[in-house]
Amino acid sequence: MNKVQLKKFKTLLTEKRDEIVKKAKQTLEEDMALDANDLPDEMDLASSEYLQSFTFRLRGREKAFLEKIQKALAKIDEGNFGVCEEC
């Protein structure tokens, strides 16, 4: 890969990483708070707990994706991005 292509990939990966980190911070600041007093009945509470659980599962998947992004960025810095690991 040439330097222009590597810079393009690094920019894309960095932007995606920053987006994932921003969403994770938002989840910690906003979505972690589940106040039972704000919900009028058990159905609303159960629904909110389900949505919160779903959000956490999504963030778990994003964590795995973030690890792959970090690995790709490290490969770019090392100069072996785009090279088959098995060859």
C-alpha positions in Angstrom: 0.0 0.0 0.0 1.2 3.5 -0.7 1.3 6.3 1.9 -1.9 8.0 0.6 -3.9 4.7 1.0 -2.4 4.1 4.5 -3.3 7.7 5.5 -6.9 7.2 4.3 -7.3 4.0 6.2 -5.7 5.5 9.3 -8.1 8.5 9.2 -11.1 6.2 8.7 -10.1 3.9 11.6 -9.4 6.8 13.9 -12.7 8.4 13.2 -14.5 5.1 13.8 -12.6 4.6 17.0 -13.4 8.1 18.2 -17.1 7.5 17.4 -17.2 4.3 19.4 -15.4 5.9 22.4 -17.9 8.8 22.3 -20.8 6.4 22.3 -19.3 4.5 25.2 -18.9 7.6 27.3 -22.5 8.6 26.5 -23.7 5.2 27.7 -21.8 5.6 30.9 -23.0 9.1 31.5 -26.6 8.8 30.4 -27.8 5.2 29.9 -26.4 3.8 33.2 -28.9 5.7 35.2 -32.1 3.7 35.6 -34.2 5.2 38.3 -37.2 3.1 39.4 -38.9 6.2 40.8 -39.2 7.7 37.4 -41.1 4.7 36.0 -44.7 4.4 37.0 -45.2 0.6 36.8 -43.3 -2.7 36.5 -43.9 -3.0 32.8 -42.2 0.4 32.2 -39.3 -0.7 34.5 -39.0 -4.1 32.7 -39.0 -2.4 29.3 -36.3 0.1 30.4 -34.2 -2.7 31.8 -34.5 -4.6 28.6 -33.4 -1.5 26.5 -30.5 -0.9 28.9 -29.4 -4.5 28.5 -29.7 -4.3 24.8 -27.5 -1.1 24.8 -24.9 -2.8 26.9 -24.8 -5.8 24.5 -24.3 -3.4 21.6 -21.5 -1.6 23.5 -19.9 -5.1 24.1 -19.8 -5.7 20.4 -18.4 -2.3 19.8 -15.6 -3.1 22.3 -14.6 -6.1 20.2 -14.7 -3.9 17.1 -12.6 -1.3 18.9 -10.0 -3.9 19.7 -9.8 -4.8 16.0 -9.5 -1.1 15.1 -6.6 -0.7 17.6 -4.9 -3.7 16.1 -5.2 -2.3 12.6 -3.9 1.1 13.7 -0.9 -0.6 15.3 -0.2 -2.5 12.1 -0.3 0.8 10.2 2.2 2.3 12.6 4.4 -0.8 12.3 4.3 -0.7 8.5 2.6 -4.1 8.0 -1.0 -3.1 7.5 -2.5 -4.8 4.4 -0.1 -7.7 4.6 -1.6 -11.2 5.0 -0.8 -12.6 8.5 -0.7 -16.2 7.2 1.7 -15.6 4.2 
